[in-house]
Amino acid sequence: EMAAATVTGDYVTRKSSNSRLPPEVNRILYVRNLPFSITPEELYTIFGKYGAVYQIRLGDPGKDTRGTAFVVYEDIYDAKAAVDHLSGFNVGGRYLVVLYYQPAKFQRRQELQEKQDEIQELRKQIQQRKKRKAGDK
């Protein structure tokens, strides 16, 4: 009787101390360095080992998002298990990079890209103006 109480007690405390997840832990994982030939089915097989996968979105083969995927788990603990076990996992001779999706970072990258595009555009306009001026002489 006493033993059972301590066992459950121990289990409860271990579980509750375990449940403080780091703030970056997220149900949505961002996976990089995938073989370009990988199929969603193969991804479901790999990531499904750690829990119920809600959704997988593979990057676009024609764009610079190829070789990447978003994997969404139904449970945050399963997502954490996947990150802990699959980072550096060898798939088709490539080592997976498995990260928690951080919207802020992606937002920043998007904004940076847009700024760079703007600068390119301005440079082009300046070049064209210079050419026109040179043509005027």
HELIX and SHEET records of a PDB file:
HELIX    1   1 MET A    2  ASN A   18  1                                  17    
HELIX    2   2 PRO A   40  GLY A   48  1                                   9    
HELIX    3   3 ILE A   76  LEU A   86  1                                  11    
HELIX    4   4 PRO A  103  ASP A  136  1                                  34    
SHEET    1   A 4 VAL A  53  LEU A  58  0                                        
SHEET    2   A 4 ALA A  69  TYR A  73 -1                                        
SHEET    3   A 4 ILE A  28  ARG A  32 -1                                        
SHEET    4   A 4 VAL A  97  TYR A 100 -1                                        
SHEET    1   B 2 ASN A  90  VAL A  91  0                                        
SHEET    2   B 2 ARG A  94  TYR A  95 -1                                        
END                                                                             
